[in-house]
Amino acid sequence: MNYVIIGAGAAGVSAAKEILKNRDNGDQISIFTDENYPFYYRPRLIECLSGEVQVEDIIINDQQWFEDNNIDLYLNQKIIEIDSQNKLVKSEKDQFFYDKLLLANGSHCFVPPFTGVELDNIFTLRTAADLKEINKAAETAQKAVVVGGGLLGLEIAYNFAKADLDTTVLEVAPYLLPMQLDKKGGDLLEAKLKQNNVKVVTDAKTKGFKGQQNVEKVILENQEIEADLVLISTGVRSNTSLVENLDIDKNRGVIVNKRMQTSNSDIYAAGDVAEFNDKIYGIWPPSLAQGRVAGTVMSGGQAEFDGYVPSHKLKVAGINVVSLGELNKEGEFEEEILEDNETYVKVIKNKGEKIGALIVGQYSEQNQILADIKR
């Protein structure tokens, strides 16, 4: 059996590890990535911006691991076409036959139609190669602007500030993390970020960029901000270009069932490229889970993916932020505020049962609340 996996990230490698458990003699596993690093922990790329961590420090499975497990890992080999009728994938150099194919080729950064985006020193961060370019530019930069105040944007800004860059975050919403927090939580997070030398501009409608060759200014609707390094963090989109000409169900991502199967029974999808029940998760834990299900099913086992409860429990710029379960955006449930000072804690309840929580700052009863909600 020839197993071909496109993508060496969380979904692709976790699938390969499941296939290994069920592998017969003669089975071949091939993984293709257009990157030049093997499997690394992508969420920690951001920490490499401050110079405290190197890409080499976040590699999970090195090339030797793939060799030891008899997996053919093709680095710097971009798959450019899938021929589903003849069961072939094609790169610029070669073509490869598959019996079972897994699309785990992730996503790319979405860049809105800003003017001047072609200027030098304007970046997105998705891969280790991106990181190397940003770090090189940061060596001579002084003023960094991060366009987008989501989870990733705030982490990036914090690491720029740690590298002694004068750092500003631009968020289009009226407060930070509107998907995860309410206004009180967002405002408290902003105050705490300012203590960490990160400036924040909310209601910031970015129009574009100005400069001669390098970026010099970020143009907002009502002001201009000086910058010699810009990082755009405005979300991601699934890499669906490989399946555009295939007879396969797709929407924003490649549509899969609980077994991670696409509408073509020999092609599977997992991670950022996969759309399950109208959702593309775009984060590490469900990518691992989907990869495990895909690998199990591809190699003859039984497994199902039944969704993922987004639990944002993280350190944003070293600040504890938790957003779990029902956040009551429509105002249909009861709310109880337990702390509202240096720490903000709000619990959402339905008929007395805890169904969601927001926490910004340290809270000693946090684990108990989260356990109640998950139960």
Backbone hydrogen bonds in HBPLUS format (Angstrom, degrees):
<---DONOR---> <-ACCEPTOR-->    atom                        ^
c    i                          cat <-CA-CA->   ^        H-A-AA   ^      H-
h    n   atom  resd res      DA  || num        DHA   H-A  angle D-A-AA Bond
n    s   type  num  typ     dist DA aas  dist angle  dist       angle   num
A0028-GLN N   A0001-MET O   2.86 MM  27  6.27 162.1  1.89 158.7 163.9     1
A0099-ASP N   A0002-ASN O   2.86 MM  97  5.09 175.3  1.86 141.3 141.9     2
A0100-LYS N   A0002-ASN O   3.20 MM  98  6.51 166.9  2.22 155.7 157.8     3
A0003-TYR N   A0028-GLN O   2.75 MM  25  5.98 171.4  1.76 177.2 174.7     4
A0030-SER N   A0003-TYR O   2.89 MM  27  6.26 159.5  1.93 161.7 168.5     5
A0004-VAL N   A0100-LYS O   3.01 MM  96  6.41 167.9  2.03 165.0 168.9     6
A0102-LEU N   A0004-VAL O   2.85 MM  98  6.31 157.8  1.90 159.1 165.9     7
A0005-ILE N   A0030-SER O   2.81 MM  25  6.13 160.9  1.84 164.9 170.8     8
A0032-PHE N   A0005-ILE O   2.91 MM  27  6.37 156.4  1.96 162.6 170.5     9
A0006-ILE N   A0102-LEU O   2.93 MM  96  6.26 170.8  1.94 176.6 176.5    10
A0104-ALA N   A0006-ILE O   2.83 MM  98  5.43 143.3  1.96 146.7 155.2    11
A0007-GLY N   A0032-PHE O   2.69 MM  25  5.65 149.1  1.78 155.8 166.8    12
A0013-VAL N   A0009-GLY O   3.00 MM   4  6.00 173.3  2.01 160.9 163.2    13
A0014-SER N   A0010-ALA O   3.10 MM   4  5.97 154.0  2.17 138.4 146.3    14
A0015-ALA N   A0011-ALA O   3.08 MM   4  6.15 147.9  2.19 141.5 149.7    15
A0016-ALA N   A0012-GLY O   3.07 MM   4  6.35 157.3  2.13 142.7 148.9    16
A0017-LYS N   A0013-VAL O   2.99 MM   4  6.25 152.5  2.07 147.6 154.2    17
A0018-GLU N   A0014-SER O   3.29 MM   4  6.56 142.9  2.43 136.2 144.6    18
A0018-GLU N   A0015-ALA O   3.05 MM   3  5.25 125.5  2.36 100.1 114.1    19
A0019-ILE N   A0015-ALA O   2.96 MM   4  6.32 158.9  2.00 155.0 161.4    20
A0020-LEU N   A0016-ALA O   2.94 MM   4  6.20 151.6  2.02 148.5 155.9    21
A0021-LYS N   A0018-GLU O   3.07 MM   3  5.35 128.8  2.34 101.0 113.6    22
A0022-ASN N   A0019-ILE O   3.00 MM   3  5.34 133.4  2.22 106.1 118.5    23
A0023-ARG N   A0019-ILE O   2.93 MM   4  5.78 106.1  2.49 146.7 165.8    24
A0023-ARG N   A0020-LEU O   3.40 MM   3  5.00 162.6  2.44  96.1 101.0    25
A0027-ASP N   A0024-ASP O   3.02 MM   3  5.51 163.6  2.05 131.6 134.6    26
A0072-ASP N   A0029-ILE O   2.93 MM  43  6.25 159.1  1.97 169.2 163.9    27
A0031-ILE N   A0072-ASP O   2.80 MM  41  6.17 164.7  1.82 163.4 166.5    28
A0074-TYR N   A0031-ILE O   2.77 MM  43  6.05 172.1  1.78 171.6 174.4    29
A0033-THR N   A0074-TYR O   3.02 MM  41  6.27 159.2  2.06 173.2 166.4    30
A0077-GLN N   A0033-THR O   2.85 MM  44  5.65 154.7  1.92 149.7 143.4    31
A0076-ASN N   A0035-GLU O   2.77 MM  41  5.03 160.7  1.81 141.8 140.5    32
A0060-ILE N   A0039-PHE O   2.81 MM  21  5.75 149.4  1.90 139.0 149.4    33
A0061-ASN N   A0039-PHE O   3.29 MM  22  5.41 157.6  2.35 138.0 144.5    34
A0042-ARG N   A0040-TYR O   3.06 MM   2  5.83 117.5  2.47 112.2  96.0    35
A0041-TYR N   A0058-ILE O   2.84 MM  17  5.50 161.3  1.88 152.1 156.2    36
A0044-ARG N   A0041-TYR O   2.96 MM   3  5.89 154.8  2.02 129.6 136.2    37
A0045-LEU N   A0042-ARG O   2.94 MM   3  5.37 168.3  1.95 121.3 125.0    38
A0047-GLU N   A0044-ARG O   2.99 MM   3  5.39 127.5  2.28 106.4 119.0    39
A0048-CYS N   A0045-LEU O   2.86 MM   3  5.31 140.9  2.01 108.8 120.8    40
A0049-LEU N   A0046-ILE O   2.90 MM   3  5.51 159.1  1.94 116.0 122.9    41
A0050-SER N   A0047-GLU O   3.35 MM   3  5.93 146.2  2.47 110.0 116.4    42
A0051-GLY N   A0048-CYS O   3.16 MM   3  5.18 151.2  2.24  99.1 107.9    43
A0057-ASP N   A0054-GLN O   2.87 MM   3  5.27 142.2  2.02 108.1 119.5    44
A0058-ILE N   A0055-VAL O   2.95 MM   3  5.48 154.6  2.02 115.0 122.6    45
A0065-TRP N   A0062-ASP O   2.97 MM   3  5.44 126.9  2.26 108.1 121.0    46
A0067-GLU N   A0063-GLN O   3.01 MM   4  6.37 160.1  2.05 152.3 158.1    47
A0068-ASP N   A0064-GLN O   2.77 MM   4  6.00 162.6  1.80 154.1 159.1    48
A0069-ASN N   A0065-TRP O   3.07 MM   4  6.26 141.0  2.23 142.2 151.7    49
A0071-ILE N   A0066-PHE O   2.87 MM   5  5.06 175.2  1.87 155.0 153.8    50
A0070-ASN N   A0067-GLU O   2.96 MM   3  4.99 161.7  1.99 108.9 112.0    51
A0080-ILE N   A0090-LYS O   2.74 MM  10  5.92 151.7  1.82 153.0 162.0    52
A0081-GLU N   A0090-LYS O   3.24 MM   9  5.12 146.5  2.36 144.1 143.4    53
A0090-LYS N   A0081-GLU O   2.81 MM   9  5.12 164.0  1.84 154.6 155.3    54
A0083-ASP N   A0088-LEU O   2.76 MM   5  5.02 173.1  1.76 156.1 158.3    55
A0087-LYS N   A0083-ASP O   2.84 MM   4  5.67 106.8  2.38 136.9 156.4    56
A0088-LEU N   A0083-ASP O   2.94 MM   5  5.02 162.1  1.97 138.0 143.4    57
A0098-TYR N   A0087-LYS O   2.98 MM  11  5.57 155.6  2.04 145.4 147.1    58
A0089-VAL N   A0096-PHE O   2.86 MM   7  5.35 156.0  1.92 151.2 159.2    59
A0096-PHE N   A0089-VAL O   2.83 MM   7  5.35 158.7  1.87 156.7 164.0    60
A0091-SER N   A0094-ASP O   2.84 MM   3  5.33 164.6  1.86 153.9 159.2    61
A0101-LEU N   A0266-ASP O   2.94 MM 165  6.30 169.0  1.95 166.2 169.9    62
A0268-TYR N   A0101-LEU O   2.75 MM 167  6.10 163.6  1.77 161.4 167.3    63
A0103-LEU N   A0268-TYR O   2.75 MM 165  6.04 168.8  1.77 142.6 145.3    64
A0270-ALA N   A0103-LEU O   3.02 MM 167  6.46 153.0  2.10 165.3 164.7    65
A0239-ASN N   A0106-GLY O   2.99 MM 133  5.90 162.9  2.02 147.0 141.4    66
A0108-HIS N   A0237-ARG O   2.84 MM 129  5.51 157.1  1.89 156.1 161.0    67
A0237-ARG N   A0108-HIS O   2.85 MM 129  5.51 153.1  1.92 155.9 165.0    68
A0110-PHE N   A0235-GLY O   2.83 MM 125  5.52 179.1  1.83 140.0 139.7    69
A0114-PHE N   A0112-PRO O   2.71 MM   2  5.66 137.5  1.89 111.5  97.7    70
A0115-THR N   A0207-LYS O   3.25 MM  92  6.66 160.2  2.29 135.5 138.9    71
A0209-PHE N   A0115-THR O   2.79 MM  94  5.99 148.0  1.89 134.8 145.0    72
A0119-LEU N   A0116-GLY O   3.17 MM   3  5.81 171.1  2.18 120.4 122.4    73
A0120-ASP N   A0213-GLN O   2.93 MM  93  6.08 165.5  1.95 154.3 152.6    74
A0215-VAL N   A0120-ASP O   3.02 MM  95  5.99 150.8  2.11 154.2 152.4    75
A0230-VAL N   A0121-ASN O   2.97 MM 109  6.33 163.7  2.00 162.2 166.3    76
A0123-PHE N   A0230-VAL O   2.85 MM 107  6.20 163.1  1.87 153.0 157.8    77
A0232-ILE N   A0123-PHE O   2.79 MM 109  6.15 169.2  1.80 169.6 167.9    78
A0131-LEU N   A0127-THR O   3.12 MM   4  6.48 158.1  2.17 147.1 152.9    79
A0132-LYS N   A0128-ALA O   3.11 MM   4  6.43 155.2  2.18 147.9 152.7    80
A0133-GLU N   A0129-ALA O   3.32 MM   4  6.64 158.8  2.37 148.2 152.7    81
A0134-ILE N   A0130-ASP O   2.97 MM   4  6.30 159.8  2.01 156.1 162.3    82
A0135-ASN N   A0131-LEU O   2.87 MM   4  6.09 169.1  1.88 160.8 163.3    83
A0136-LYS N   A0132-LYS O   3.09 MM   4  6.27 149.5  2.19 140.9 148.9    84
A0137-ALA N   A0133-GLU O   3.09 MM   4  6.38 158.8  2.13 147.6 152.7    85
A0138-ALA N   A0134-ILE O   2.82 MM   4  6.06 148.7  1.92 150.2 160.2    86
A0139-GLU N   A0136-LYS O   3.33 MM   3  5.51 143.6  2.47  98.5 108.1    87
A0140-THR N   A0137-ALA O   3.33 MM   3  6.05 148.2  2.44 114.1 119.9    88
A0166-ASP N   A0142-GLN O   2.80 MM  24  6.02 161.3  1.84 172.3 165.7    89
A0228-ASP N   A0143-LYS O   2.93 MM  85  5.59 161.0  1.97 146.0 150.6    90
A0144-ALA N   A0166-ASP O   2.83 MM  22  5.98 148.5  1.93 139.0 149.6    91
A0168-THR N   A0144-ALA O   3.00 MM  24  6.45 149.9  2.09 149.6 159.1    92
A0145-VAL N   A0229-LEU O   2.96 MM  84  6.47 153.4  2.03 156.4 165.0    93
A0231-LEU N   A0145-VAL O   2.97 MM  86  6.44 159.2  2.01 156.3 162.1    94
A0146-VAL N   A0168-THR O   2.83 MM  22  6.26 163.2  1.86 162.1 167.9    95
A0170-LEU N   A0146-VAL O   2.88 MM  24  6.21 159.9  1.92 170.2 170.5    96
A0147-VAL N   A0231-LEU O   2.89 MM  84  6.23 155.0  1.95 150.7 159.1    97
A0233-SER N   A0147-VAL O   2.78 MM  86  5.77 169.6  1.79 156.7 159.2    98
A0148-GLY N   A0170-LEU O   2.78 MM  22  5.53 150.7  1.86 150.1 160.2    99
A0154-LEU N   A0150-GLY O   2.96 MM   4  6.13 162.2  1.99 158.5 161.9   100
A0155-GLU N   A0151-LEU O   3.17 MM   4  6.36 158.4  2.22 143.9 149.8   101
A0156-ILE N   A0152-LEU O   2.90 MM   4  6.13 161.6  1.94 155.4 160.8   102
A0157-ALA N   A0153-GLY O   2.94 MM   4  6.15 162.3  1.98 146.5 151.3   103
A0158-TYR N   A0154-LEU O   2.96 MM   4  6.15 159.5  2.00 148.1 153.3   104
A0159-ASN N   A0155-GLU O   3.07 MM   4  6.33 156.0  2.13 147.7 153.5   105
A0160-PHE N   A0156-ILE O   2.93 MM   4  6.25 147.5  2.03 150.2 160.1   106
A0161-ALA N   A0157-ALA O   2.90 MM   4  6.18 161.0  1.94 152.4 157.4   107
A0162-LYS N   A0158-TYR O   2.94 MM   4  6.23 147.3  2.04 140.8 150.2   108
A0163-ALA N   A0159-ASN O   3.12 MM   4  6.30 131.2  2.37 131.1 143.0   109
A0163-ALA N   A0160-PHE O   2.97 MM   3  5.03 130.2  2.22  95.8 110.0   110
A0165-LEU N   A0160-PHE O   3.11 MM   5  5.57 162.1  2.15 143.7 143.5   111
A0164-ASP N   A0161-ALA O   2.92 MM   3  5.04 145.7  2.04 111.8 112.9   112
A0199-LYS N   A0167-THR O   2.98 MM  32  6.21 166.9  2.00 157.6 153.6   113
A0169-VAL N   A0199-LYS O   2.79 MM  30  6.16 155.3  1.85 147.3 153.9   114
A0201-VAL N   A0169-VAL O   2.83 MM  32  6.17 157.6  1.88 168.1 175.8   115
A0171-GLU N   A0201-VAL O   2.88 MM  30  6.18 170.7  1.89 164.9 166.0   116
A0204-ALA N   A0171-GLU O   2.94 MM  33  5.45 173.2  1.94 132.5 130.7   117
A0203-ASP N   A0173-ALA O   2.86 MM  30  5.12 166.9  1.88 137.4 135.2   118
A0180-GLN N   A0177-LEU O   3.02 MM   3  5.39 134.1  2.24 108.0 120.0   119
A0181-LEU N   A0177-LEU O   2.76 MM   4  5.67 158.5  1.80 169.9 177.2   120
A0186-GLY N   A0182-ASP O   2.89 MM   4  6.09 163.4  1.91 158.3 163.8   121
A0187-ASP N   A0183-LYS O   2.84 MM   4  5.98 158.3  1.89 151.4 156.7   122
A0188-LEU N   A0184-LYS O   3.03 MM   4  6.22 155.5  2.09 145.9 152.4   123
A0189-LEU N   A0185-GLY O   2.98 MM   4  6.19 158.1  2.03 147.4 153.5   124
A0190-GLU N   A0186-GLY O   2.98 MM   4  6.23 152.6  2.06 142.6 150.2   125
A0191-ALA N   A0187-ASP O   3.03 MM   4  6.33 156.5  2.09 145.7 151.3   126
A0192-LYS N   A0188-LEU O   2.98 MM   4  6.30 156.7  2.04 149.8 156.1   127
A0193-LEU N   A0189-LEU O   2.86 MM   4  6.13 150.7  1.95 149.5 158.0   128
A0194-LYS N   A0190-GLU O   3.01 MM   4  6.29 154.6  2.08 149.7 155.8   129
A0195-GLN N   A0191-ALA O   3.32 MM   4  6.68 143.5  2.46 138.6 147.3   130
A0196-ASN N   A0193-LEU O   2.74 MM   3  4.94 138.2  1.92 101.5 115.3   131
A0198-VAL N   A0193-LEU O   3.16 MM   5  5.44 158.8  2.20 135.7 136.0   132
A0197-ASN N   A0194-LYS O   3.07 MM   3  5.09 146.8  2.19 113.8 111.3   133
A0221-GLU N   A0205-LYS O   3.05 MM  16  5.66 128.2  2.32 141.1 155.9   134
A0207-LYS N   A0219-ILE O   2.74 MM  12  5.52 171.2  1.74 161.7 163.2   135
A0208-GLY N   A0219-ILE O   3.33 MM  11  5.21 155.9  2.40 136.0 138.7   136
A0219-ILE N   A0208-GLY O   2.78 MM  11  5.21 169.8  1.79 146.2 148.3   137
A0210-LYS N   A0217-LYS O   2.92 MM   7  5.11 160.5  1.96 144.8 148.3   138
A0216-GLU N   A0210-LYS O   2.73 MM   6  5.79 164.8  1.75 160.3 155.8   139
A0217-LYS N   A0210-LYS O   3.07 MM   7  5.11 156.7  2.13 140.8 139.8   140
A0227-ALA N   A0216-GLU O   2.89 MM  11  5.13 166.4  1.91 123.5 124.9   141
A0218-VAL N   A0225-ILE O   2.73 MM   7  5.13 159.2  1.77 149.7 156.6   142
A0225-ILE N   A0218-VAL O   2.93 MM   7  5.13 160.1  1.97 144.6 151.2   143
A0220-LEU N   A0223-GLN O   2.82 MM   3  5.19 158.8  1.86 168.8 173.7   144
A0240-THR N   A0238-SER O   3.07 MM   2  5.70 122.9  2.41 107.8  91.9   145
A0243-VAL N   A0240-THR O   3.01 MM   3  5.67 146.6  2.13 117.6 126.5   146
A0244-GLU N   A0241-SER O   3.30 MM   3  5.21 164.4  2.32 102.7 107.3   147
A0246-LEU N   A0243-VAL O   3.03 MM   3  4.98 159.0  2.07 104.9 111.5   148
A0248-ILE N   A0246-LEU O   2.96 MM   2  5.45 125.7  2.26 106.0  90.1   149
A0255-ILE N   A0249-ASP O   3.10 MM   6  5.67 151.8  2.18 131.2 138.4   150
A0251-ASN N   A0253-GLY O   2.79 MM   2  5.17 167.6  1.80 159.2 163.2   151
A0254-VAL N   A0273-VAL O   2.83 MM  19  6.11 170.7  1.84 164.4 164.1   152
A0275-GLU N   A0254-VAL O   2.82 MM  21  5.48 162.8  1.85 137.7 135.2   153
A0256-VAL N   A0275-GLU O   3.01 MM  19  6.06 159.2  2.05 155.3 154.3   154
A0257-ASN N   A0261-GLN O   2.99 MM   4  5.54 143.1  2.13 140.7 151.2   155
A0260-MET N   A0257-ASN O   2.94 MM   3  5.19 158.8  1.98 117.6 119.9   156
A0305-PHE N   A0258-LYS O   2.79 MM  47  4.94 154.3  1.85 133.4 142.0   157
A0269-ALA N   A0260-MET O   3.03 MM   9  5.77 154.0  2.10 152.6 160.6   158
A0262-THR N   A0267-ILE O   2.99 MM   5  5.88 164.2  2.02 159.1 156.6   159
A0267-ILE N   A0264-ASN O   2.90 MM   3  5.49 167.1  1.92 127.1 130.8   160
A0274-ALA N   A0271-GLY O   3.01 MM   3  5.59 154.9  2.08 119.3 126.6   161
A0276-PHE N   A0279-LYS O   2.89 MM   3  5.21 154.4  1.95 154.1 150.1   162
A0279-LYS N   A0276-PHE O   2.88 MM   3  5.21 153.0  1.95 111.1 120.2   163
A0287-SER N   A0284-TRP O   3.04 MM   3  5.17 119.7  2.42 102.3 118.4   164
A0288-LEU N   A0284-TRP O   3.03 MM   4  6.34 157.5  2.08 162.9 169.1   165
A0289-ALA N   A0285-PRO O   3.05 MM   4  6.34 164.3  2.08 152.4 156.8   166
A0290-GLN N   A0286-PRO O   2.80 MM   4  5.91 165.2  1.82 149.2 153.1   167
A0291-GLY N   A0287-SER O   2.91 MM   4  6.01 156.1  1.97 144.5 151.7   168
A0292-ARG N   A0288-LEU O   2.95 MM   4  6.22 155.5  2.01 149.8 156.1   169
A0293-VAL N   A0289-ALA O   3.08 MM   4  6.40 158.2  2.13 148.8 154.2   170
A0294-ALA N   A0290-GLN O   2.90 MM   4  6.13 169.7  1.91 154.9 157.8   171
A0295-GLY N   A0291-GLY O   2.89 MM   4  6.05 169.2  1.90 154.4 157.3   172
A0296-THR N   A0292-ARG O   3.01 MM   4  6.11 157.6  2.07 144.6 150.8   173
A0297-VAL N   A0293-VAL O   2.96 MM   4  6.15 171.7  1.97 160.0 161.5   174
A0298-MET N   A0294-ALA O   2.83 MM   4  5.90 166.8  1.85 156.0 160.5   175
A0299-SER N   A0295-GLY O   3.23 MM   4  6.24 146.9  2.34 136.7 143.9   176
A0301-GLY N   A0296-THR O   2.74 MM   5  4.95 149.6  1.83 157.4 147.0   177
A0300-GLY N   A0297-VAL O   3.05 MM   3  5.19 157.5  2.10 115.0 113.8   178
A0312-HIS N   A0323-SER O   2.99 MM  11  5.05 162.0  2.02 155.9 150.1   179
A0323-SER N   A0312-HIS O   2.83 MM  11  5.05 138.7  2.00 131.7 144.2   180
A0314-LEU N   A0321-VAL O   2.89 MM   7  5.44 168.0  1.90 163.5 163.7   181
A0321-VAL N   A0314-LEU O   2.79 MM   7  5.44 162.0  1.83 169.8 172.4   182
A0316-VAL N   A0319-ILE O   2.75 MM   3  5.00 153.9  1.81 153.1 147.0   183
A0319-ILE N   A0316-VAL O   2.84 MM   3  5.00 157.7  1.89 108.3 115.5   184
A0361-GLY N   A0320-ASN O   2.79 MM  41  4.96 170.7  1.80 152.7 155.2   185
A0322-VAL N   A0359-ILE O   2.82 MM  37  4.91 160.7  1.86 146.0 149.6   186
A0359-ILE N   A0322-VAL O   2.91 MM  37  4.91 156.8  1.96 142.1 142.6   187
A0324-LEU N   A0357-ALA O   3.05 MM  33  5.44 164.3  2.08 155.4 159.8   188
A0357-ALA N   A0324-LEU O   2.99 MM  33  5.44 148.8  2.09 146.3 152.3   189
A0326-GLU N   A0355-ILE O   2.94 MM  29  5.72 153.3  2.01 142.9 138.0   190
A0331-GLY N   A0328-ASN O   3.09 MM   3  5.08 152.2  2.17  99.6 108.3   191
A0334-GLU N   A0349-LYS O   3.04 MM  15  5.10 141.2  2.19 159.7 156.4   192
A0349-LYS N   A0334-GLU O   2.89 MM  15  5.10 165.7  1.92 137.2 141.8   193
A0336-GLU N   A0347-VAL O   2.87 MM  11  5.24 155.2  1.94 153.3 160.4   194
A0347-VAL N   A0336-GLU O   2.84 MM  11  5.24 167.4  1.86 151.3 154.6   195
A0338-LEU N   A0345-VAL O   2.83 MM   7  5.34 146.6  1.95 142.1 152.3   196
A0345-VAL N   A0339-GLU O   2.99 MM   6  4.93 161.6  2.02 131.3 130.4   197
A0341-ASN N   A0343-THR O   2.95 MM   2  5.14 170.4  1.96 136.7 139.3   198
A0344-TYR N   A0360-VAL O   2.92 MM  16  5.17 160.1  1.96 146.1 152.6   199
A0360-VAL N   A0344-TYR O   2.88 MM  16  5.17 154.6  1.95 147.3 154.5   200
A0346-LYS N   A0358-LEU O   2.90 MM  12  5.17 162.6  1.93 150.3 155.4   201
A0358-LEU N   A0346-LYS O   2.84 MM  12  5.17 155.3  1.91 151.3 157.8   202
A0348-ILE N   A0356-GLY O   2.79 MM   8  4.81 174.1  1.79 133.4 135.1   203
A0355-ILE N   A0348-ILE O   2.78 MM   7  5.71 171.9  1.78 154.2 157.1   204
A0356-GLY N   A0348-ILE O   3.27 MM   8  4.81 135.7  2.48 138.6 131.9   205
A0350-ASN N   A0353-GLU O   2.82 MM   3  5.22 154.0  1.89 147.4 153.5   206
A0353-GLU N   A0350-ASN O   3.06 MM   3  5.22 159.8  2.11 116.0 115.9   207
A0366-GLN N   A0363-TYR O   3.17 MM   3  5.49 161.1  2.21 118.8 120.1   208
A0369-ILE N   A0365-GLU O   3.17 MM   4  6.47 164.1  2.20 160.3 164.8   209
A0370-LEU N   A0366-GLN O   2.98 MM   4  6.26 166.9  2.00 162.0 165.5   210
A0371-ALA N   A0367-ASN O   2.95 MM   4  6.08 153.8  2.02 143.2 150.5   211
A0372-ASP N   A0368-GLN O   2.98 MM   4  6.24 157.1  2.03 149.6 155.6   212
A0373-ILE N   A0369-ILE O   3.03 MM   4  6.35 159.9  2.07 152.7 157.6   213
A0374-LYS N   A0370-LEU O   2.93 MM   4  6.13 169.2  1.94 152.6 155.7   214
A0375-ARG N   A0371-ALA O   2.97 MM   4  6.07 153.3  2.04 145.5 152.8   215
